[in-house]
Amino acid sequence: MSFSPAERMSRFQPSASTSAAQHARTLKAEGRDIIDLTLGEPDFATPENVKQAALAAMDADETHYTNVAGTPALLAAIAAKLKRDQELDYEASELMASAGGKQAMFNAFAASAGPGDEILVPLPYWISYPNQTLLADATPVFVEGRAENGYKLAAADLAAAIRPASRWLVLNSPCNPTGAVYSADELAALAEVLREHPHVWIMADEIYEHLVYGDVTHVSLLEVAPDLKPRTLIINGVSKAYAMTGWRLGFAAGPAPLIAAMTKVQSQVTSCPSAISQAAAAEAIAGPQEVLAERRAIMTARRDTIFQALAQVEGLKTWRPDGAMYLFCDASGLIGRRDAEGREIADDQDLVRYLLDTGEVALVPGGAYGVPNHFRLSFAIDEALLAEAGRRIRAACDALK
């Protein structure tokens, strides 16, 4: 009997950024000089103190199961971090650790949503938001973040989208893929709408909170609207700020009943996160934080390098992002042009394929984030490579007729 996948598998696609990265690695293995700008993964090393904490945990034989929601030491570090950075108070029963922020979100949707429920997802979106919604048998409802508003959700658009079936609003700041960062005033306006709809819960994805640039600061929704805490779930982790993507350690902070339900889900999916990763994450969160400013300065220079390169490309529109590690470009002005052999660039997938084949730069098409005829690139790589990538993209785009 041949394998037949479950019906739910037809509802969603594999991660486009992961697929693009895998294709780039394949081409590199074949000897192609590919500059890979697909994955949101800092190229920095995990800080030395964090690695030493992991070694100490292994030497102490802390290599066994922990509580499903995380060790007391890690939960205490998370609580202290939320108090230090956002002036928010959480008890251990309101916190949990997971195998990455992605699993924390899955736990929440699986524990709280189902058929008939709608999840409000601002456009452009991170790829996993709608796919995890579908995996939970709920329905994603997309709400446009308009380009003229920096791709951020406006209060009026949120109000128009809310219906009785609306279960969650997903709010990502700083945002993947656009790098948009919501100001305190913008969050306050959204909070005013949400107060009128107490049935809507808020998932605040703050994984990029430490990656903000210039005079911009990260503001948590609960800093401006603490009254929404009883129905807000904060998602965060150590992957981006501390260059710990492979350690797979995220965390969530929210109402104790929701956290208990999420922990129940996790107990049947993965049980606890890695004990060693938990020890490392506790040190990352509670230990010296000077590395954050040092690396933010490097990322600022990288952002400016690639932005300045692409701002000169005729047919592209781009915005200097205030946060995260991505440039999101409107390539509508290039759609319909033809390459040197007369082949038409019909959409963003054609353009990304052309830039890979001709310019040897790997990008992710904007359609993966719900916005066709755009593309996303990550600037989390060496500045000299970024400058070369910008040169290649410009040359390839200039060659289109």
C-alpha positions in Angstrom: 0.0 0.0 0.0 1.5 3.4 -1.0 1.8 6.2 1.4 -1.0 8.7 1.5 -0.5 11.9 3.5 -3.1 13.2 5.9 -5.5 15.7 4.5 -4.1 18.5 6.6 -0.8 18.3 4.7 -2.5 19.8 1.7 -3.3 23.0 3.6 0.2 24.4 3.9 3.6 24.6 2.2 7.1 24.0 3.4 8.9 27.2 4.5 9.9 29.1 1.4 13.0 30.6 3.1 14.2 27.2 4.2 13.6 25.8 0.7 15.5 28.7 -0.8 18.4 28.2 1.6 18.5 24.5 0.8 18.6 25.2 -2.9 21.4 27.7 -2.4 23.5 25.2 -0.4 23.0 22.6 -3.2 24.3 25.1 -5.8 27.2 25.9 -3.6 28.0 22.2 -3.3 28.1 22.1 -7.1 30.8 24.8 -7.1 28.6 27.9 -7.8 29.7 31.1 -6.1 26.3 31.8 -4.5 25.8 34.6 -1.9 23.0 33.3 0.3 20.7 36.0 1.6 17.7 33.7 2.4 17.8 32.8 6.1 17.3 35.1 9.1 20.3 33.7 10.9 23.1 35.9 12.3 26.6 34.8 11.3 28.0 35.7 14.7 29.2 33.0 17.1 27.2 32.2 20.2 28.8 34.4 23.0 31.6 32.7 24.9 29.9 32.9 28.3 26.9 31.1 26.9 29.0 28.3 25.5 30.8 28.0 28.9 27.5 27.7 30.7 26.5 24.8 28.4 29.8 23.1 29.1 29.3 23.6 32.8 25.9 22.0 32.6 27.3 19.0 30.8 30.1 18.7 33.3 27.5 18.7 36.1 25.5 16.0 34.3 22.5 18.2 33.8 21.6 16.1 30.7 18.3 14.6 31.7 14.7 15.5 31.4 13.6 18.7 33.0 10.1 20.0 33.8 8.2 20.2 30.5 7.9 24.0 30.8 11.5 24.5 31.6 13.9 24.5 34.6 13.3 26.8 37.5 16.6 28.5 36.7 15.6 29.3 33.2 12.1 30.4 34.1 13.5 32.7 36.8 15.9 34.2 34.2 13.0 34.8 31.8 11.0 36.5 34.5 13.9 38.7 35.4 14.5 39.6 31.7 10.8 40.7 31.3 11.1 42.8 34.4 14.4 44.3 33.3 13.5 45.1 29.7 9.8 45.7 29.7 8.9 46.3 33.4 6.5 43.3 33.2 5.9 40.9 36.1 5.4 37.2 35.5 5.2 34.2 37.8 6.7 30.9 36.9 3.2 29.5 36.1 2.9 32.2 33.4 6.1 31.1 31.6 7.3 28.2 29.5 10.3 27.3 27.4 10.1 25.5 24.1 12.3 24.2 21.2 12.3 27.6 19.6 9.8 30.4 19.4 8.1 28.5 16.5 7.2 25.7 18.8 5.8 28.1 21.4 3.5 29.5 18.8 2.4 26.1 17.6 1.7 25.1 21.2 -0.6 28.2 21.6 -2.5 27.7 18.4 -2.9 23.9 19.0 -4.1 24.6 22.6 -6.6 27.4 21.7 -7.8 27.4 18.1 -9.7 25.0 15.9 -12.4 24.8 13.2 -14.4 28.0 12.9 -11.7 30.2 14.6 -10.0 32.9 12.6 -6.4 34.2 13.2 -5.8 37.8 12.1 -2.4 37.9 10.3 -1.1 41.3 9.1 0.4 41.4 5.6 3.3 40.9 4.9 3.6 38.0 7.4 6.2 35.6 8.6 5.7 32.3 6.7 4.8 30.2 9.7 1.8 32.3 11.0 -0.7 31.2 8.4 0.7 27.7 8.1 0.5 27.0 11.8 -3.0 28.4 11.8 -4.0 25.9 9.1 -2.3 23.1 11.0 -4.6 24.0 13.9 -7.6 23.7 11.7 -8.3 27.4 12.0 -8.5 30.0 9.2 -6.0 32.8 8.6 -7.5 36.1 7.8 -5.0 38.5 6.3 -5.1 42.2 7.1 -3.0 44.5 4.9 -0.2 46.4 6.3 0.0 49.2 3.7 3.2 50.2 2.1 2.5 53.9 2.7 2.3 53.0 6.4 5.6 51.3 6.4 3.8 47.9 6.1 2.4 48.3 9.6 -1.1 47.4 10.6 -3.3 50.5 11.0 -6.0 50.7 13.7 -8.8 51.3 11.3 -7.8 48.2 9.2 -7.7 46.1 12.3 -11.1 47.3 13.4 -12.6 46.5 10.0 -11.2 42.9 10.1 -12.3 41.8 13.5 -15.4 39.5 13.5 -17.0 37.3 16.1 -14.9 34.3 14.9 -11.6 36.3 15.4 -9.6 34.3 18.0 -6.1 35.8 17.8 -4.3 38.8 16.4 -0.6 38.1 15.6 1.5 41.2 16.0 5.2 41.0 15.1 7.5 43.9 16.0 10.2 44.2 14.8 8.7 42.5 11.8 9.9 39.7 9.6 10.0 40.3 6.6 9.8 44.1 6.5 11.9 45.3 9.5 9.0 47.5 10.6 8.9 48.5 14.2 5.7 49.8 15.9 6.0 52.9 17.9 4.3 53.4 21.3 1.6 55.6 19.7 0.9 53.0 17.0 0.6 50.3 19.6 -1.7 52.5 21.7 -4.0 53.0 18.7 -4.2 49.2 18.1 -4.8 48.7 21.8 -7.8 51.0 21.7 -9.4 48.8 19.0 -8.6 45.6 20.9 -10.2 46.9 24.1 -13.5 47.0 22.1 -13.2 43.3 21.3 -12.4 41.4 24.4 -12.8 38.0 22.6 -9.6 38.7 20.6 -6.3 37.5 22.1 -3.0 38.9 21.1 0.2 37.0 20.2 3.1 39.5 20.4 6.0 38.0 18.6 9.1 40.0 19.9 11.9 37.7 18.8 13.8 40.6 17.2 13.4 43.0 20.1 17.1 43.6 20.4 17.7 44.2 16.7 16.6 47.9 16.3 18.6 50.6 14.7 19.3 54.3 15.0 17.1 56.1 17.5 14.3 53.5 17.2 13.5 51.6 20.4 11.5 48.4 20.8 8.3 48.8 22.7 6.2 45.9 23.9 2.4 46.1 23.5 2.0 45.5 27.2 4.2 48.5 28.1 1.6 50.8 26.6 -1.5 48.6 27.3 -0.9 46.7 30.5 -4.6 46.1 30.8 -4.4 43.6 27.9 -2.0 41.3 29.8 -4.8 38.8 30.7 -5.2 38.0 26.9 -1.7 38.6 25.6 0.9 36.0 24.9 4.5 37.2 24.4 6.7 35.0 22.1 10.5 35.4 22.3 13.7 33.5 22.4 17.5 33.6 22.2 18.0 32.6 18.5 18.4 36.1 16.9 19.9 38.4 19.5 22.4 35.9 20.9 23.1 34.0 17.6 21.7 30.8 19.0 19.5 29.5 16.2 20.7 26.0 16.4 20.2 25.8 20.2 16.5 25.8 19.5 15.3 27.6 22.6 12.3 30.0 22.7 9.9 31.0 25.4 6.4 32.3 26.0 4.9 34.5 28.7 1.1 34.7 29.1 -1.9 33.9 31.3 -1.4 30.8 33.5 -4.4 28.8 32.1 -3.1 29.3 28.5 0.5 28.4 29.6 -0.8 25.3 31.3 -2.7 24.2 28.1 0.4 24.9 26.0 2.6 22.9 28.4 0.1 20.0 28.0 0.5 20.1 24.2 4.3 20.3 24.5 4.3 17.3 26.9 2.9 15.1 24.1 5.0 16.6 21.2 8.6 17.1 22.5 8.4 17.0 26.2 11.0 19.5 27.6 13.4 21.5 25.5 17.1 20.4 25.6 18.4 20.6 29.1 21.8 21.9 27.8 20.1 24.6 25.7 18.1 25.7 28.7 21.3 26.2 30.7 22.8 28.2 27.9 19.7 30.3 27.4 19.5 31.2 31.1 23.1 32.5 30.9 22.3 34.4 27.6 19.3 36.1 29.1 20.7 36.8 32.6 24.4 37.2 31.9 26.3 40.2 30.5 24.4 42.0 27.8 27.1 44.2 26.3 27.3 41.9 23.2 23.9 43.1 22.1 25.0 46.7 21.5 28.2 45.6 19.9 26.4 43.4 17.4 23.7 45.9 16.8 26.3 48.3 15.6 27.6 45.8 13.1 24.1 45.0 11.9 23.4 48.7 11.5 26.4 49.0 9.1 25.3 45.9 7.2 21.8 47.3 6.8 23.1 50.6 5.5 25.5 48.9 3.0 22.8 46.8 1.3 20.1 49.5 1.5 22.4 52.0 -0.2 23.3 49.5 -2.9 19.7 48.6 -3.7 18.4 52.1 -3.4 20.3 52.8 -6.7 18.6 50.0 -8.6 16.1 51.4 -11.2 12.8 49.5 -10.9 13.2 48.6 -7.2 11.6 50.4 -4.3 13.0 49.7 -0.9 12.8 51.0 2.7 15.5 51.4 5.3 14.3 48.9 8.0 14.1 50.1 11.6 14.6 46.6 13.0 15.1 42.9 12.4 17.6 41.8 9.8 15.8 42.0 6.5 15.3 44.3 3.5 11.9 44.0 1.9 11.9 45.3 -1.7 9.1 46.1 -4.0 10.1 44.8 -7.4 7.0 45.7 -9.3 9.0 48.0 -11.6 11.0 45.0 -12.9 8.0 42.7 -13.6 7.3 42.4 -17.3 10.9 43.0 -18.3 13.0 40.5 -20.2 16.4 39.0 -19.7 19.2 38.9 -22.3 17.6 35.8 -24.0 14.2 37.4 -24.2 12.6 35.5 -21.4 9.9 37.5 -19.5 10.2 38.2 -15.8 6.5 37.5 -15.1 6.5 37.6 -11.3 8.6 37.6 -8.2 9.4 33.9 -8.5 10.8 34.5 -12.0 12.8 37.5 -10.7 14.3 35.6 -7.8 15.2 32.7 -10.1 16.8 35.1 -12.5 18.8 36.8 -9.8 20.0 33.4 -8.6 20.9 32.1 -12.1 22.4 35.4 -13.4 23.6 37.2 -10.3 24.3 34.2 -8.1 22.4 35.8 -5.2 19.8 33.7 -3.3 16.7 35.6 -2.2 13.2 34.7 -1.1 10.2 35.7 -3.2 7.7 38.1 -1.6 4.8 35.8 -2.4 6.0 33.6 0.4 5.1 36.4 2.8 1.7 37.1 1.1 2.9 40.1 -1.0 3.7 39.1 -4.6 6.2 41.0 -6.8 8.5 41.7 -3.8 11.5 39.9 -2.4 13.2 39.6 1.0 16.8 39.4 1.7 18.7 38.9 5.0 21.6 41.3 5.8 22.9 39.0 8.6 26.2 38.2 6.8 29.6 39.8 6.3 29.5 43.4 5.1 31.9 42.8 2.2 29.7 40.0 1.0 26.7 42.2 1.2 28.4 44.9 -0.8 29.2 42.3 -3.5 25.6 41.0 -3.4 24.3 44.5 -3.9 26.6 44.9 -6.9 25.5 41.6 -8.4 21.8 42.4 -7.9 22.2 45.8 -9.5 24.1 44.5 -12.5 21.5 41.7 -13.1 18.6 44.2 -12.8 20.2 46.7 -15.0 20.6 44.0 -17.7 16.8 43.5 -17.9 15.1 45.2 -20.8 
